[in-house]
Amino acid sequence: MMAATPDMETILYTRQGCCLCDEARATLEQHGLTVQTIDIDRDPALRDKYDLLVPVVWIGGKERFRGQVNPILLRRLLEN
């Protein structure tokens, strides 16, 4: 299994006015990750896929979190 590193691609699927999304971004950035945000409401396919699931976080090409980012699991992911 490949460990995540701060320079790995990190994508946060989000939408305007989402407090959990703001918290997720802050947690990811606190762990040194550079976050690319994608607003699901700008793409009907993404809105259909992630509508009630945001925030959704992909790190290193794999979906890692939905709904919220668990800091303990994130730390483990980054340390392995």
Residue pairs with C-beta under 8 A, 6 or more apart in sequence:
1 80
2 60
3 77
3 78
3 79
3 80
4 59
4 60
4 64
4 77
4 78
4 80
5 78
6 31
6 32
6 33
6 34
6 78
7 34
8 33
8 59
8 60
9 36
9 58
9 59
9 60
9 61
10 28
10 33
10 34
10 35
10 36
10 57
10 58
10 59
11 35
11 36
11 37
11 38
11 57
11 58
11 59
12 21
12 24
12 25
12 28
12 35
12 36
12 37
12 38
12 55
12 56
12 57
13 37
13 38
13 40
13 46
13 50
13 54
13 55
13 56
13 57
13 58
14 21
14 24
14 25
14 37
14 38
14 39
14 40
14 54
14 55
15 21
15 39
15 40
15 41
15 54
16 39
16 41
18 54
18 55
20 54
20 55
20 67
20 68
21 54
21 55
23 68
23 69
24 55
24 57
24 65
24 68
24 69
25 35
25 37
25 55
27 69
27 71
27 74
28 35
28 57
28 69
28 74
29 35
31 71
31 74
31 75
31 78
32 78
33 59
38 46
40 46
40 47
40 49
40 50
40 51
40 54
41 47
50 56
53 66
53 67
54 67
55 65
55 66
55 67
55 68
55 69
56 63
56 65
56 66
57 63
57 64
57 65
57 66
57 69
58 64
59 77
64 73
64 74
64 77
65 73
65 74
